[in-house]
Amino acid sequence: YKDYEIVEGKITEMESRVSDIEKTLESFESVNLRAIKSYDILKNEIQETTEKIETLKNERDSIFEFMDRVEKKKREVFMEAFDVVNRNFERIYGELSGGKGKLTLDNPRDISESGLIINASPKGKKLVNIDAMSGGEKVVTCSAFLLAIQQYKPSHFYIVDEIDAALDTENSIKLAKMLKESDSQFLMITHNEPV
């Protein structure tokens, strides 16, 4: 009798043991014969739910992985564009003002939350905040920034309205020459005398 325990003892002991076992069985009351079938159904449901959870976990991980790839690509594309615009700004600002200009990010680690800082020092001046600049210096700085973006991704046609209103004649001529040398067409509205 494989897998059965053989118990040896006196008949009275065995009868007492059988009586205890029968009392225990009676205390169970009626046996639910559908319990095995219910167990199998619940077991299958649990297994299906576990598989669904595993599938959802895998899909979630896949989505997070995709989001990380998109964020990485977004950062790469942004930084490539930022570097080109920054080089354009440095060159254009130097040509327009004779000074030095540079673009920086205030939070380069998280470009989504970062702001843009325009550093500009007109010829003969130390680096100043844009609020401390004269009207003409602000126009030169903003024009250099707009042209830096325009040269990165040019449109075919632009209209600028009184962009040179705060500029003196010399700087108006510099700006007009730069616009004229551009590959794009500019329609410039101005109150200054033609030179």
GULUMMAR-314622 format. One record per residue (C-alpha): x, y, z. Coordinates in pm, whole numbers, plus 32768, in hexadecimal, padded with zeros to 4 digits. Layout:
# residues N
east  north  up
X  Y  Z
...
# end
This chain:
# residues 195
east  north  up
8000  8000  8000
80CF  8116  7F75
8096  8274  8007
7FCE  81E8  812C
8033  81E8  8293
801C  8098  8343
7FAF  80C2  84AB
7FE4  7FAD  859F
7F40  7F92  86ED
7E3B  7EE2  87BE
7CDB  7EB7  8738
7C45  7F94  8847
7D38  80A8  87F2
7CE8  8084  8680
7B70  8087  86C1
7B99  81C1  8795
7C65  8265  8681
7B65  8206  8576
7A53  8297  8654
7B13  83E0  8676
7B47  83F0  84FC
79D3  83B0  84BE
7974  84C8  85B4
7A62  85B2  8502
79C8  8555  83B0
7868  858D  8439
78D0  86E7  84B7
791D  8746  834C
77AA  871F  8303
7742  86EA  819A
7858  86EF  8098
7832  87DF  7F73
786B  86FE  7E49
787C  882F  7D62
799E  88BE  7E2A
7AA1  881C  7D46
79F8  88A9  7C11
79D9  8A02  7CB7
7B47  89EC  7D18
7BAB  899E  7BB1
7ADB  8AC4  7B30
7B73  8BB5  7C2E
7CCF  8B2D  7BE9
7C9F  8B71  7A72
7C1C  8CD0  7AB9
7D46  8D1A  7B98
7E33  8C94  7A8F
7D8F  8D69  797E
7D99  8E9E  7A5F
7F08  8E5D  7AB0
7F55  8E40  793B
7E98  8F84  78F4
7F56  9035  7A0A
809F  8FB7  797B
803A  902E  781F
7FDC  9185  78AA
8127  919C  7965
81E3  9149  7824
8116  924A  7761
8152  9350  786F
82CA  930C  7866
82C0  9323  76EB
820B  9472  76FD
8306  94FD  77F9
8424  9484  771F
8384  952D  75F0
8352  9670  76B7
84C1  966B  771D
852A  9641  75B0
8445  9760  7547
84CD  9841  765E
8632  97EE  75FC
85EB  9835  748B
8531  9975  74E5
865C  99EC  75B0
8750  9994  7499
8682  9A4C  7391
864C  9B79  7475
87BC  9B93  74D4
8827  9B79  7365
8738  9C94  730B
879F  9D5E  7440
8912  9D40  73E8
88D6  9DB7  7283
87FB  9EDB  72F4
88FD  9F36  73FE
8A19  9F3D  72FD
893D  A00C  7215
88EE  A0FD  7331
8A5C  A126  7393
8ABC  A175  722A
8995  A25B  71DD
89A8  A316  7326
8B1D  A34F  72EB
8AD8  A3D4  718D
89BF  A4BA  71FF
8A4D  A542  7345
8BC1  A4F9  733C
8B92  A457  7492
8B67  A2F5  750D
8A27  A234  753C
89D3  A0D5  75AA
889D  A005  75F4
888D  9F23  7724
8788  9E48  77CB
8739  9E88  7938
86F8  9D13  796F
87BA  9C4A  7869
8773  9AFF  7919
85FC  9B1A  78E0
85B9  9BD0  779A
843F  9BB2  77CB
8456  9C8D  7901
8574  9D69  7889
8564  9ED6  782C
8640  9F8C  7734
873B  A091  77A7
87BF  A18A  76A8
8917  A206  7713
8980  A33C  7655
8A93  A43A  7683
8A8B  A551  7583
8BDB  A5D0  7502
8C9C  A67E  7616
8BAC  A614  772C
8BA9  A501  782D
8AA1  A3F2  7827
8956  A498  787B
87F7  A425  78C1
8707  A46F  77A2
863F  A552  788E
8774  A62F  78B9
87A9  A658  7741
8743  A786  7678
8625  A768  757F
8717  A745  745C
87E6  A63A  750F
86A8  A576  7558
8641  A588  73E9
879A  A510  7377
8794  A3F2  7471
8631  A386  7418
8676  A3AB  72A3
87AE  A2D3  72C3
86E2  A1CB  737A
85C8  A1CD  727B
86BE  A1BC  7157
8778  A09E  7204
8631  9FD8  7210
85D5  A045  70AF
8720  9FC8  7028
86F2  9E79  70D3
859F  9E36  7035
8553  9F46  6F37
8402  9F99  6EA5
83E6  A025  6D47
8351  A172  6DA8
8352  A259  6EDA
82AD  A3A4  6F2F
8353  A47A  703A
82A6  A5B3  70B3
8381  A6CF  7131
848A  A5E1  71B4
8588  A6FB  7198
84B8  A80B  7245
85A2  A81F  7373
86E3  A7FF  72A5
87CC  A910  7236
881D  A931  70C3
895C  A85F  70D4
88B1  A738  717C
877F  A758  7098
8867  A736  6F6B
8918  A606  7005
87CA  A55D  7049
8740  A5B0  6EEF
887C  A521  6E48
8861  A3E5  6F14
86F4  A3B9  6EB4
8748  A3FD  6D47
885E  A2F4  6D46
8770  A1ED  6DD2
86EE  A0D5  6CF4
858C  A131  6D5A
84C0  A25C  6CE7
8481  A370  6DE3
837E  A483  6DC6
83F3  A58C  6EBB
8310  A6A6  6F26
83D7  A7CC  6FAC
83BB  A941  6FEB
8530  A978  6FB8
85B1  AA27  6E84
8634  A941  6D72
87AE  A942  6D5E
# end
